[in-house]
């Protein structure tokens, strides 16, 4: 029979093959030597990692014995010192790493080291957690992340073969009366046997790794290299890490007879006038200085992980010392202090602890990049990422945005999604959460500095200022160092644009902020000073403070009592393309044609009448400029912004300002032809009350129809006035030679030189008489 029709909303049938009763279950097979080769040579990108991994394993072993001792006090009897010791036997090319941790029995050596990807730490966590659960929840602090154990994947031990061609693991556990050795050359086989040297080298408890270093890894037998690696990766491990180092020192020893004779001869030669019988009278032993070499244990991880403590328990001296530790290598010469710091613990979806600093100087690498030296963008951040106090990396672009890459600090989390090699983070949503919190905390740190300075400047917060006098002016000093970075933040970081805009500082036409110096104002203060009726935030951008102060663009604004913001950096042109408004008040560039001034109705009526009266005049002026070759002139208008200047050239609403044109032309890789597309049209605004403009109008009226032709006094004056105004407004004349010719003509008229005057060489030369020989 035909199959039944399927119901319209029926679920599709899943055809699942049921297992056959006769089927055989197989176990995945692995070629062990090949698997080890992949783990050793492909998993890790940096050979130095092996020391970090082995010290982390030692730290876990020490944590385990410490936790066991809480319920079994006799577990650490005989050796209560929990530590790691590293030494080198250069004769045998062996690197030794010894810990006094929990150790391993024979069975544990076979199980943990003989099974690839078997994590003894994970098994320990499971065991303690299950015991805590069985005890009704007691001791839950020792479960999971509460123990802060490092090991996760069970492959870190095999990184030892990055630097060694053979590894011996000598271990002694409290649960095993014998001391055993695990040995392998990473060839797919390993051996476990009782330690024949137990009597001469008893561990008591713990583990010692003997790494037989490869020929091409001999640098790991250098004590300085080992010390640097410990300082880089494991300086915040909870337990002391000691390195056996050679030390030379001078001692006084009794000289032998031969040495005495040499010394006597030297003395006789150097001191001729000395009594010859002096040495014969001296009967005591002669002492000489001898340099000896000793081996001493030195601790390599003195730094404390203060981020794990409550901020209220950390002293300022400790924060300063920690900054020196975490900022090492970022500055050349004397290391500067820091403007501010923040120490916090983030909870929620992602838990982590962090300390962030803002240094008083830009890191050397950033200074070199600003000067065009070094590689651009070769460092993503200066925040070191730790997982359970073990350094992972400081080369993450996802931890903090580039405009804050001057921030120095640490982030430590127990829950970050690491790759198996623990060298890099997996792409994960938690990174976005961490980044968001780091940005927020950094901006809050800056805001506190800014608020403290404003209160001190306003005479408020006198108690706070008395307690911390350095806060007055602190944010200004910060702004002078890092101001451009915050402006980049406004451009790049849209979610935090409002917060960042409140941190921007600038000069203005206000009497307190218009001169060079350390007095800056901000947008909030500007808005608070706005007169009633002002509907825009006015600003000007130029190449210097003197340039914008002398600019004719804002003459009427300033005369009417409106404050004008002065921007003087090239970056400000890009900044104001993204900063459209502040506190619901829009920004207005005073150098563009759409400038609106808050005029009364009566003033607007009068301006309308003036514009109508001069409409034919400005129309003629535009036609004259176009005939003279100035095709980029969009219009000529009666200005509502000028007071003292005769005219000014402004940009069209969507065109480049004069300052922006300079920036575009100055760019090394700029396409000048393409740049012309964005230059936009120019608008000439004239001041009808200025005597020069009135005189040009009179000439135009007198000349009548003749004024439309080239070469008339009115047309020449109109063109020269426009080109001069171009220069004053910051633009470059399109035809400098024609402009110069007009200027020379005006000068000749002023000097009474005829236009038809010819060049005549009328110098009277004297004939030189020939000299007689």
VOGU-3710 file (C-alpha; in Angstrom, 3 decimals, decimal comma):
1> xxxxxxxxxx> 0,000/0,000/0,000  1,165/3,590/-0,638  2,715/5,406/2,317  0,393/7,509/4,400  0,534/11,242/3,785  2,564/13,132/6,365  0,711/15,462/8,669  1,327/19,152/7,862  3,017/19,974/11,190  4,508/16,592/11,931
11> xxxxxxxxxx> 8,094/16,435/13,155  10,482/14,899/10,609  11,261/11,290/11,311  14,747/10,820/12,742  16,225/7,617/11,393  18,540/6,413/14,124  20,318/3,135/13,668  19,922/1,073/16,793  23,100/-0,711/17,910  23,304/-4,302/16,786
21> xxxxxxxxxx> 23,389/-6,853/19,534  26,420/-8,368/17,869  28,212/-5,006/17,564  31,641/-4,570/19,091  32,670/-1,516/21,122  36,088/-0,147/20,236  38,444/2,155/22,086  40,121/5,051/20,321  43,740/4,285/19,580  46,561/6,796/19,562
31> xxxxxxxxxx> 50,123/6,657/18,440  51,652/7,890/21,656  54,956/9,087/20,229  53,102/11,080/17,542  50,717/12,540/20,107  53,614/13,604/22,315  55,315/15,190/19,325  52,185/17,241/18,588  51,852/18,357/22,208  55,514/19,285/22,535
41> xxxxxxxxxx> 56,202/20,879/19,155  52,832/22,211/18,016  50,931/23,163/21,141  53,313/25,827/22,427  54,561/28,782/20,403  57,155/29,953/22,944  59,787/27,619/24,350  60,106/29,743/27,509  56,667/28,546/28,568  58,034/25,266/29,923
51> xxxxxxxxxx> 59,418/26,894/33,096  56,106/28,629/33,767  54,242/25,325/33,408  56,576/23,382/35,671  56,588/26,063/38,365  52,783/26,161/38,150  52,693/22,406/38,702  54,968/22,852/41,715  52,682/25,570/43,060  49,690/23,233/42,707
61> xxxxxxxxxx> 51,575/20,521/44,593  52,311/22,978/47,405  48,675/24,082/47,484  47,578/20,458/47,758  49,783/19,688/50,744  48,692/22,923/52,413  45,042/22,015/51,984  45,634/18,469/53,240  47,429/19,831/56,300  44,268/21,675/57,338
71> xxxxxxxxxx> 42,632/18,348/58,155  45,820/16,260/58,555  48,355/18,387/60,481  50,939/15,614/60,373  51,013/15,861/56,537  53,753/18,511/56,707  55,672/17,110/59,635  59,369/17,030/59,050  59,334/19,816/56,445  56,912/22,660/57,007
81> xxxxxxxxxx> 58,691/24,960/54,525  56,548/25,151/51,378  58,841/26,361/48,597  60,308/25,826/45,136  64,047/25,630/44,492  65,719/25,797/41,070  69,350/24,901/40,425  71,643/24,105/37,512  74,296/21,423/37,073  76,293/22,799/34,149
91> xxxxxxxxxx> 78,663/19,839/33,998  75,823/17,418/33,376  73,586/19,958/31,528  70,779/19,338/34,006  68,180/21,823/35,237  66,629/20,869/38,576  63,272/22,086/39,886  62,351/20,900/43,356  59,255/21,516/45,449  58,149/20,425/48,926
101> xxxxxxxxxx> 54,614/19,746/47,794  52,373/16,723/48,102  54,586/14,447/46,006  53,463/11,337/44,133  53,499/7,652/44,907  54,542/5,035/42,369  50,926/4,508/41,281  50,341/8,255/40,963  53,457/8,663/38,822  52,172/6,011/36,472
111> xxxxxxxxxx> 48,624/7,350/36,453  49,299/11,099/36,263  52,415/11,228/34,090  51,878/8,047/32,125  48,413/9,110/30,958  48,530/12,049/28,556  45,996/14,802/29,374  45,418/13,325/32,820  45,240/16,276/35,201  46,133/15,324/38,747
121> xxxxxxxxxx> 44,972/18,763/39,827  41,518/18,258/38,351  41,264/14,869/40,071  42,336/16,445/43,364  39,672/19,137/43,023  37,022/16,508/42,311  38,123/14,481/45,332  38,106/17,405/47,755  34,811/18,681/46,357  33,133/15,298/46,776
131> xxxxxxxxxx> 34,480/14,995/50,319  33,153/18,456/51,138  29,752/17,542/49,702  29,738/14,297/51,661  30,467/16,242/54,818  27,332/18,301/54,368  28,999/21,226/52,623  31,738/21,801/55,187  34,955/22,970/53,692  33,274/24,258/50,570
141> xxxxxxxxxx> 35,886/27,012/50,424  38,347/24,408/49,354  36,329/23,404/46,338  36,732/24,528/42,775  38,043/28,000/42,295  38,368/28,547/46,035  41,585/26,515/45,953  43,044/28,601/43,119  44,828/25,588/41,683  46,406/26,242/38,327
151> xxxxxxxxxx> 46,450/22,960/36,411  43,501/22,293/34,104  44,453/20,249/31,066  47,087/17,750/32,153  49,536/18,557/29,371  51,646/21,316/30,938  54,195/18,807/32,285  55,085/17,661/28,784  56,257/21,172/27,895  59,458/20,145/29,698
161> xxxxxxxxxx> 60,422/18,341/26,498  60,565/21,700/24,707  63,944/22,237/26,372  64,941/18,738/27,476  65,514/15,506/25,582  65,110/13,451/28,764  63,165/14,135/31,956  63,411/12,461/35,338  60,727/13,023/37,983  61,902/12,039/41,448
171> xxxxxxxxxx> 59,000/12,072/43,897  58,154/11,099/47,458  54,608/11,015/48,811  53,489/10,614/52,406  51,362/7,703/51,255  54,342/5,738/49,911  57,329/4,720/52,073  59,623/4,638/49,052  60,983/7,372/46,792  60,407/6,657/43,079
181> xxxxxxxxxx> 61,691/7,947/39,748  59,639/8,451/36,572  61,839/8,746/33,483  61,135/9,286/29,782  62,759/10,606/26,617  59,381/11,391/24,961  59,787/8,403/22,662  56,492/6,803/23,569  57,884/4,911/26,570  58,545/5,703/30,204
191> xxxxxxxxxx> 59,998/3,855/33,173  59,180/4,001/36,891  61,574/2,582/39,463  62,701/3,005/43,044  65,217/5,783/43,442  68,658/4,215/43,967  69,922/7,502/45,402  67,215/7,869/48,024  69,693/7,422/50,866  72,075/10,086/49,555
201> xxxxxxxxxx> 69,402/12,474/48,287  66,199/11,959/50,275  63,355/14,314/49,395  61,376/13,635/52,544  58,295/14,881/50,731  57,812/16,535/47,366  59,083/16,288/43,807  62,300/17,068/41,957  62,420/17,372/38,165  65,731/16,699/36,460
211> xxxxxxxxxx> 65,690/18,130/32,939  68,541/17,034/30,684  68,734/20,145/28,524  69,046/19,888/24,734  72,089/21,322/22,999  70,023/24,001/21,240  68,419/25,051/24,546  71,600/25,661/26,517  70,435/29,184/27,429  68,218/27,586/30,095
221> xxxxxxxxxx> 71,372/26,663/32,006  72,114/30,375/32,414  71,091/31,610/35,840  70,287/35,106/34,549  67,912/33,701/31,928  66,186/31,521/34,517  65,870/34,448/36,919  64,321/36,624/34,203  61,801/33,913/33,259  60,762/33,398/36,871
231> xxxxxxxxxx> 60,331/37,171/37,265  58,263/37,354/34,091  55,920/34,423/34,507  55,878/33,376/38,153  56,747/36,424/40,245  53,341/36,380/41,968  53,219/32,674/42,882  52,193/32,377/46,542  55,203/30,326/47,539  58,851/31,424/47,559
241> xxxxxxxxxx> 60,891/30,458/44,495  64,630/30,242/45,085  67,347/30,096/42,434  70,845/28,839/43,200  73,192/31,533/41,911  76,925/31,959/41,785  78,256/34,929/43,718  81,770/36,319/43,737  83,140/38,063/46,804  86,505/39,112/48,234
251> xxxxxxxxxx> 87,884/37,610/51,438  91,079/38,096/53,440  93,279/34,948/53,521  96,769/34,173/54,784  99,280/34,460/51,986  101,634/31,596/51,116  105,422/32,093/51,090  105,577/32,516/47,340  102,850/35,123/47,450  104,725/36,888/50,269
261> xxxxxxxxxx> 107,851/37,155/48,162  105,907/38,701/45,277  104,236/41,148/47,605  107,613/42,063/49,173  109,137/42,755/45,766  106,235/44,985/44,809  106,464/46,860/48,083  110,204/47,445/47,653  109,688/48,860/44,167  106,787/51,091/45,116
271> xxxxxxxxxx> 108,172/52,380/48,418  111,867/53,069/47,922  112,139/55,248/50,983  110,580/52,695/53,289  112,674/51,045/55,974  114,178/47,859/54,537  114,038/46,109/57,911  110,292/46,750/58,398  109,190/43,491/56,772  111,800/41,524/58,685
281> xxxxxxxxxx> 110,506/42,884/61,997  106,889/41,803/61,183  106,358/38,283/62,518  102,543/37,853/61,977  100,915/36,114/58,982  100,545/38,221/55,841  96,882/38,655/54,684  95,932/39,103/51,052  92,594/39,611/49,295  91,275/36,657/47,333
291> xxxxxxxxxx> 88,163/36,461/45,155  86,095/33,330/45,702  82,915/32,046/44,035  80,089/30,795/46,226  76,664/29,410/45,515  73,793/31,131/47,330  70,021/30,707/47,213  68,214/33,889/46,189  64,482/34,417/46,173  63,151/35,486/42,768
301> xxxxxxxxxx> 59,505/36,274/43,491  59,534/38,948/46,165  56,605/40,786/44,543  53,275/40,342/46,276  49,987/39,839/44,455  48,400/42,786/46,245  45,408/42,737/43,879  44,133/39,716/45,836  43,831/41,817/49,003  41,117/44,211/50,035
311> xxxxxxxxxx> 41,965/47,744/48,775  41,432/49,135/52,280  44,250/46,916/53,549  46,864/48,073/51,009  49,106/51,031/51,854  50,108/53,705/49,328  53,737/52,605/49,587  52,701/49,106/48,528  50,806/50,469/45,519  53,852/52,516/44,508
321> xxxxxxxxxx> 56,163/49,499/44,830  53,756/47,332/42,858  53,601/49,936/40,078  57,373/49,773/39,759  57,122/46,003/39,417  54,316/45,852/36,878  55,587/48,814/34,810  59,127/47,481/34,483  60,327/47,600/30,893  57,855/50,282/29,768
331> xxxxxxxxxx> 60,118/53,256/30,463  63,669/54,143/29,600  65,693/55,599/32,428  64,107/56,574/35,713  60,640/55,119/36,080  57,969/57,782/36,679  55,233/57,654/39,256  51,532/57,445/38,487  48,755/60,015/38,286  46,107/57,734/39,690
341> xxxxxxxxxx> 45,194/54,108/40,311  42,122/51,937/40,763  41,928/48,629/42,602  38,734/46,635/42,301  37,081/43,243/42,172  34,524/42,625/39,443  31,698/40,205/40,148  28,870/38,906/38,055  29,076/36,970/34,819  32,862/37,163/34,929
351> xxxxxxxxxx> 34,814/37,500/38,154  38,271/39,023/38,197  40,493/41,316/40,212  42,464/44,179/38,793  44,759/47,096/39,564  45,149/49,798/36,903  47,564/52,731/36,857  47,878/55,884/34,745  51,627/56,653/34,535  52,885/60,235/34,691
361> xxxxxxxxxx> 54,753/59,789/31,437  53,803/58,040/28,235  55,533/54,670/27,890  58,687/54,898/25,787  57,157/52,829/23,013  54,273/55,281/22,575  56,668/58,228/22,513  58,678/56,540/19,765  55,550/55,865/17,726  54,526/59,519/17,979
371> xxxxxxxxxx> 57,933/60,496/16,623  57,556/58,016/13,780  60,124/55,635/15,233  59,716/51,925/15,817  56,859/49,746/14,685  53,367/51,152/14,735  50,854/49,199/16,785  53,246/46,429/17,798  51,866/46,490/21,346  48,176/46,115/21,974
381> xxxxxxxxxx> 48,067/46,904/25,665  50,169/47,173/28,781  47,810/45,203/30,968  49,213/41,881/32,082  46,784/38,983/32,154  47,162/36,495/34,986  45,236/33,325/35,682  45,552/32,269/39,314  48,597/34,515/39,738  50,431/32,965/36,761
391> xxxxxxxxxx> 51,338/35,379/33,968  49,728/34,467/30,646  50,361/37,376/28,289  50,214/41,148/27,796  49,524/41,023/24,070  45,743/41,088/23,918  43,829/43,554/21,786  40,510/42,565/23,364  41,267/43,643/26,920  41,354/47,419/26,447
401> xxxxxxxxxx> 40,883/49,770/23,463  43,871/51,301/21,706  43,133/54,823/22,955  43,772/53,582/26,518  46,893/51,575/25,750  48,938/53,812/28,040  47,181/52,259/31,060  49,408/49,836/32,984  48,083/47,145/35,283  47,064/43,566/35,898
411> xxxxxxxxxx> 43,940/41,474/35,450  43,686/38,180/37,306  40,811/35,772/36,845  40,159/32,142/37,709  37,528/31,657/35,030  39,001/33,016/31,799  38,669/30,690/28,802  42,300/29,831/28,038  43,544/27,726/25,180  45,232/24,491/26,204
421> xxxxxxxxxx> 48,686/26,051/25,902  47,584/28,835/28,279  49,350/31,351/26,023  46,226/32,917/24,530  42,573/33,494/25,265  39,789/31,880/23,368  37,362/34,289/21,733  34,618/34,461/24,264  31,788/36,766/25,283  33,383/37,180/28,704
431> xxxxxxxxxx> 36,191/39,199/27,101  33,706/41,876/26,096  32,498/42,034/29,686  36,034/42,405/31,020  36,847/45,074/28,445  33,707/47,030/29,298  34,517/46,993/33,018  38,141/47,980/32,485  37,090/50,943/30,344  34,491/52,021/32,889
441> xxxxxxxxxx> 36,931/51,832/35,791  39,626/53,715/33,876  37,245/56,517/32,922  35,966/56,691/36,502  39,567/57,080/37,652  40,008/60,042/35,296  36,704/61,571/36,340  37,728/61,507/39,997  40,890/63,416/39,146  38,909/65,948/37,090
451> xxxxxxxxxx> 36,255/66,433/39,779  38,883/66,909/42,498  40,616/69,578/40,423  37,358/71,410/39,668  36,388/71,454/43,338  39,800/72,762/44,300  39,562/75,458/41,611  36,097/76,517/42,696  37,123/76,751/46,347  34,996/73,746/47,237
461> xxxxxxxxxx> 36,123/70,582/48,856  38,707/72,403/50,958  39,027/69,453/53,304  39,816/67,102/50,442  42,317/69,533/48,963  44,026/69,870/52,327  44,330/66,102/52,671  45,719/65,644/49,154  47,259/68,880/47,892  48,558/67,264/44,716
471> xxxxxxxxxx> 44,977/66,920/43,427  44,878/70,626/42,515  46,139/70,750/38,952  46,587/66,979/38,763  44,062/66,488/35,977  45,521/69,377/33,988  48,921/67,678/34,082  47,254/64,440/33,009  45,471/66,239/30,157  48,680/67,755/28,834
481> xxxxxxxxxx> 50,163/64,250/28,555  47,178/62,181/27,415  44,665/64,675/25,960  44,976/63,417/22,353  44,234/59,864/23,487  40,925/60,892/25,023  40,017/62,719/21,818  40,715/59,504/19,911  38,412/57,788/22,368  35,575/60,162/21,460
491> xxxxxxxxxx> 36,136/59,262/17,812  36,438/55,485/18,283  34,326/54,593/21,322  30,713/55,452/20,583  29,224/53,783/23,743  31,479/55,914/26,003  31,425/59,086/23,913  29,402/61,082/26,449  31,666/60,070/29,360  34,759/60,913/27,372
501> xxxxxxxxxx> 33,402/64,273/26,195  33,099/65,347/29,836  36,835/64,762/30,228  37,842/66,951/27,265  39,665/70,197/28,137  40,284/73,284/25,959  40,954/77,020/25,809  38,198/79,537/25,053  37,492/83,225/24,580  36,517/83,501/28,258
511> xxxxxxxxxx> 38,820/85,876/30,084  40,096/83,099/32,384  40,975/80,623/29,630  42,057/82,625/26,574  45,796/82,823/27,288  48,618/80,310/27,228  49,079/78,475/30,507  47,524/75,721/32,573  44,009/77,189/32,775  41,576/75,014/30,798
521> xxxxxxxxxx> 37,821/74,728/30,794  35,359/72,001/29,871  32,003/71,592/28,152  29,976/71,404/31,368  31,456/74,683/32,610  30,900/76,274/29,203  27,208/75,325/29,245  26,823/76,683/32,774  28,164/80,079/31,596  25,971/80,320/28,487
531> xxxxxxxxxx> 23,797/83,471/28,463  20,061/83,006/28,198  18,985/82,660/24,620  22,209/81,062/23,347  21,258/77,901/21,487  24,615/76,662/20,146  28,090/75,835/21,434  30,420/77,876/19,237  33,943/76,773/18,423  36,889/77,585/16,163
541> xxxxxxxxxx> 39,742/75,331/15,053  43,164/76,627/14,101  46,839/75,762/14,168  47,633/77,932/17,200  45,940/79,795/20,005  47,046/83,166/18,613  45,548/82,307/15,240  42,073/81,495/16,547  42,094/84,463/18,939  42,764/86,834/16,021
551> xxxxxxxxxx> 40,281/85,131/13,697  37,556/87,380/12,245  35,019/84,541/12,204  33,782/85,098/15,732  33,995/88,907/16,057  30,272/89,490/16,577  29,853/86,384/18,764  32,469/87,585/21,220  31,149/91,158/21,160  27,681/89,892/22,079
561> xxxxxxxxxx> 29,138/87,992/25,073  29,110/84,497/23,576  32,029/82,276/24,595  33,903/80,628/21,726  35,817/77,365/22,203  39,368/77,365/20,858  40,748/74,111/19,441  44,373/74,122/18,279  45,297/70,526/17,366  44,887/68,777/13,984
571> xxxxxxxxxx> 42,982/65,975/15,713  40,274/68,458/16,724  38,970/68,626/13,147  38,175/64,910/13,297  36,967/65,132/16,894  34,236/67,631/16,063  32,950/65,463/13,232  31,900/62,926/15,875  31,017/65,289/18,717  27,714/66,684/17,450
581> xxxxxxxxxx> 26,148/67,891/20,699  26,647/68,132/24,445  23,825/68,222/26,987  21,318/68,493/24,120  23,042/71,648/22,804  24,474/71,338/19,312  27,934/72,500/18,300  28,406/75,235/15,714  31,617/75,821/13,788  32,027/79,614/13,619
591> xxxxxxxxxx> 34,133/79,245/10,454  31,251/77,888/8,351  28,525/79,707/6,471  25,517/78,518/8,470  26,443/80,513/11,569  23,371/81,641/13,451  23,508/84,428/16,006  20,732/84,918/18,521  19,389/88,194/17,138  16,210/89,889/18,239
601> xxxxxxxxxx> 13,306/90,251/15,856  14,173/93,909/15,323  17,774/93,027/14,454  16,626/90,354/12,019  14,290/92,871/10,325  17,118/95,367/9,883  19,478/92,696/8,527  16,884/91,643/5,976  16,607/95,192/4,682  20,405/95,485/4,409
611> xxxxxxxxxx> 20,639/92,212/2,464  17,950/93,311/0,022  19,671/96,654/-0,499  23,046/95,044/-1,288  21,723/92,116/-3,338  22,730/93,568/-6,748  26,118/94,569/-5,359  27,024/91,128/-3,986  25,689/89,498/-7,170  28,082/91,634/-9,221
621> xxxxxxxxxx> 30,912/90,769/-6,858  30,402/87,031/-7,297  30,282/87,373/-11,099  33,492/89,369/-10,992  35,257/86,662/-8,952  34,107/83,897/-11,305  35,373/85,860/-14,312  38,701/86,246/-12,518  38,986/82,454/-12,270  37,680/81,887/-8,744
631> xxxxxxxxxx> 35,134/79,258/-9,687  35,142/77,774/-6,170  33,195/80,768/-4,853  29,655/79,667/-4,139  28,244/83,057/-3,205  28,930/86,522/-1,808  26,753/87,504/1,147  26,219/90,325/3,594  27,740/89,075/6,838  26,094/88,896/10,223
641> xxxxxxxxxx> 29,305/87,849/12,017  31,754/90,710/11,267  32,358/93,801/13,351  35,795/95,238/12,517  36,968/93,230/9,496  35,872/94,216/5,957  35,186/90,661/4,797  35,880/87,011/5,514  35,894/83,765/3,523  34,009/80,909/5,159
651> xxxxxxxxxx> 33,498/77,294/4,172  30,252/75,924/2,894  28,212/73,916/5,369  29,629/70,525/4,305  33,009/71,649/2,958  36,443/71,596/4,546  37,453/74,537/6,693  40,751/76,310/5,969  42,422/74,416/8,798  41,153/71,068/7,482
661> xxxxxxxxxx> 42,447/71,882/4,002  45,920/72,427/5,468  45,776/69,096/7,277  44,698/67,216/4,141  47,411/68,808/2,009  50,071/68,088/4,652  49,404/64,350/4,708  52,316/62,499/3,155  50,200/59,983/1,242  47,369/62,353/0,371
671> xxxxxxxxxx> 45,984/62,289/-3,172  45,771/65,984/-3,980  43,402/65,414/-6,885  41,029/63,354/-4,733  41,264/65,909/-1,922  39,763/68,596/-4,180  36,501/66,662/-4,156  36,085/67,456/-0,460  37,244/71,058/-0,433  33,759/72,366/-1,046
681> xxxxxxxxxx> 32,669/75,828/-2,103  33,702/79,033/-0,415  31,494/81,885/0,651  32,660/85,503/0,822  30,884/87,424/3,576  31,248/91,242/3,446  30,756/93,813/6,159  28,510/96,534/4,628  29,493/99,014/7,353  33,222/98,848/6,708
691> xxxxxxxxxx> 34,705/101,870/4,842  36,552/99,699/2,315  33,379/97,849/1,339  31,493/101,126/1,066  34,189/102,524/-1,232  34,058/99,472/-3,522  30,314/99,874/-3,717  30,721/103,534/-4,627  33,148/102,603/-7,418  30,722/99,968/-8,647
701> xxxxxxxxxx> 27,916/102,543/-8,759  30,123/105,134/-10,493  31,378/102,742/-13,134  27,906/101,428/-13,928  27,975/98,896/-16,735  31,729/99,270/-17,118  32,184/97,677/-13,675  31,218/94,329/-15,205  34,429/94,293/-17,229  37,852/93,217/-16,035
711> xxxxxxxxxx> 40,518/95,754/-15,109  38,249/98,423/-13,683  39,096/99,863/-10,263  35,959/98,315/-8,746  36,615/94,813/-10,133  40,323/94,869/-9,261  39,519/96,028/-5,723  36,859/93,315/-5,368  39,262/90,554/-6,496  42,121/91,840/-4,337
721> xxxxxxxxxx> 39,827/92,140/-1,335  38,691/88,514/-1,810  42,235/87,150/-2,182  43,454/89,071/0,845  40,519/87,768/2,827  41,436/84,231/1,722  44,806/84,621/3,411  43,338/86,153/6,558  40,773/83,354/6,784  43,492/80,714/6,566
731> xxxxxxxxxx> 43,069/79,593/2,944  45,752/79,524/0,272  45,227/81,574/-2,927  44,723/79,364/-5,960  46,891/81,687/-8,100  49,589/83,280/-5,929  51,221/85,020/-8,935  48,036/86,836/-9,962  47,490/87,875/-6,356  51,065/89,192/-6,159
741> xxxxxxxxxx> 50,566/91,133/-9,428  47,505/92,883/-7,984  49,362/93,755/-4,789  52,273/95,231/-6,783  49,818/97,262/-8,843  48,219/98,718/-5,739  51,664/99,543/-4,367  52,672/101,226/-7,605  49,536/103,339/-7,522  50,262/104,247/-3,935
751> xxxxxxxxxx> 53,861/105,135/-4,813  52,881/107,078/-7,910  54,585/104,683/-10,324  53,037/104,691/-13,781  51,640/101,444/-15,067  53,530/102,006/-18,353  56,862/102,715/-16,673  59,669/100,752/-18,312  62,672/99,108/-16,766  65,684/101,361/-17,304
761> xxxxxxxxxx> 69,223/100,625/-16,265  70,394/104,193/-15,495  73,249/103,351/-13,190  76,423/105,295/-13,969  79,304/102,893/-14,159  82,879/104,102/-13,679  85,694/102,867/-15,888  88,499/101,268/-13,939  92,027/102,479/-14,779  94,561/99,845/-15,724
771> xxx> 97,236/99,359/-13,130  100,824/99,881/-14,224  103,075/96,878/-13,932
//
